[in-house]
Amino acid sequence: MTQLILDTSGENMVLPETRSYTADKIPLSVSLEMANGRMVREEKGNIWSISYQYGWFGDIDKDKFIRICEKGQGTPINCIFLDPLNNTTRTGVFWVDTYQRPRFQFSREGNALWGDYQITLREVKPNA
């Protein structure tokens, strides 16, 4: 089952299924202090926050992942993601909030790999 596809209008990278995937709806609100001292909270909507972590990729996928992450920090990217509440796919426009550059590692068999990929995405516009 595909959990996350990055940059669907650009390089289009389908990330492998992982155990470390979360997609949460986070409420956006603003707290305001009125002239009389009362505090009110104005709800703006909800945004999706997605966290993905994977063990390792090869050289080609590593370079593609880094390019997409760097692009997503400067401009929003279109993504397809799995909604864990009802197991359906959704689309959205996201900023790359954070990502961890992969580290060079060796497998138990002695093969060279790039590992410890992490990315956190944050939806651009709030929804209902």
N, C-alpha and C positions, 0 to 999 in steps of 0.2 A: 504494500500500500504506500503510495507516494505521500509524504508528509509536507514537503516544501519544494517549490520550484522558484528559483530566483531569476529576476530580470526577464520576464516573459516577452517583453517588447525589444529585447536586445540579444544578449548571448544565450539566454535560455538554458540554465543549468539545473537539471533535476538532481536534487541531493538524495543520497541513499537513505533508506529507512534506518532510524536510530531509536534507541531506548530513551535518549535524553532530548525529548522534544516537548515543549509546552506552548500552548496558544491560549492566552487569557484575555478576556474583555476587561479593560480597566476604565472605571468611570473618570471623566474629566469634570472638574468643578472649580469654582472660584469662590473663596470666602471674602465677603465684604463687610466692613464695619460701617453701619449707618450713622448718621449725624447724632442720633440719640443714644448711641453706644451699643445698640443691638447688633448681633452678628447674624448674617444671612449667608446661605450657601446657594450659589447659582449653578445648576447642573448644565453642562454643555453637551453631554452625550458620552459615548463610549468609544474607545479605540482598542484595536487589537495589539497586543504585545506578544511577540513570538521569540522563543529561545530555542536554539538548535545547537547540539554538540555532536561531533562525530570523531571516530578514532583516527582514520588515516585515509589519505588519497595518494594517487601517483602524481608525477611531475606535471602532466598536462592539466589535470583537474585542479591541482594546487594553484597553478598560475591563473586559471580561469576564475576560481573562487576569489583570489586576491583582487583581480581586476573588477569583478562585480561588486565586491565589498567597498573598494575605493570609490567606484562610481556612485554607489548608494549612499555614501557619506556626503557627496557633493550635490547629487540630484536624486529625487525619489525614483524608486524602481517599482515596476509592476511585479507582483508575486501571486502565486497560487499556493494556498496552504490548506491543511486539513483542520477542520473545526472539530476538536475532540469531544465536544458536547453531543453532537449528533452524527459524527462520522461522515460529513459531507465536505466537499472542497469548496473553498471560497476564493475570491480574487480581491485584491486590494493594492493600494499604492503605499509603499513603505519607505521610511528612511532606515539606513543601516545605523542603528544606535551605537553598537559596539561590535567589534570582531577581534578575535585573537589570531594573529598570524601563526601559521603552522610552524611546528618545530621539527627539525631533522632528527629522526630516530632510527633504530634498527629493530627489526622483528626478532622473534625468538630463533628463527631460522637463519638470521644474519643478513636479511634483505634490508636495503635502505628504503625508508618510507618518510613521508611527511605526515605528522600527526597532530592531535589535539586541536581540531578545528572548532571554533565557537563563533556564533553570530547571534546578535539580538536585534530584532527588527521592531520598529514602532510605526504604527499606521499614521498617515499624514493627516487625514481629515476624520473628525469624529462622526460616528453614525448612531442610529437610534439604539 
